[in-house]
């Protein structure tokens, strides 16, 4: 699902929200999440998962095209760990899709 699809779905599900208000809500939520991670915080959404920053130390990598060694500097990257509820629902989802395909 893309950001615009999320906005469209919110606007359809809540008719009292104008599409512009749904867009603003999504922008504010994603902005707050980005700010929290940027400041080194952690985000936890019960039943869905948690977002945090992972440190990657400097290392020596290789350019896949030329094989030349390249120094890759240290960096922080976003990390997502799914919650138990999400893992359980995703685990069941392929079975449901396969059963629907066979029934059709």
Residue pairs with C-beta under 8 A, 6 or more apart in sequence:
1 9
3 26
3 30
6 26
7 19
7 22
7 23
7 26
8 19
8 22
10 17
10 22
10 25
10 26
11 17
11 18
11 19
11 22
14 22
17 25
33 43
33 51
36 42
36 43
37 43
37 51
37 52
37 53
37 78
40 53
42 50
42 51
42 52
43 50
43 51
43 52
44 50
44 51
45 83
46 83
46 85
47 83
47 84
47 85
47 86
48 82
48 83
48 85
48 86
49 80
49 81
49 82
49 83
49 86
50 80
50 81
50 83
51 78
51 79
51 80
52 78
52 79
52 81
53 76
53 77
53 78
53 79
54 76
54 77
54 78
54 79
55 74
55 75
55 76
56 74
56 75
56 76
56 77
57 74
58 71
58 72
58 73
58 74
59 72
60 69
60 70
60 71
60 72
61 69
61 70
61 71
61 72
62 68
62 69
62 70
63 69
63 70
82 90
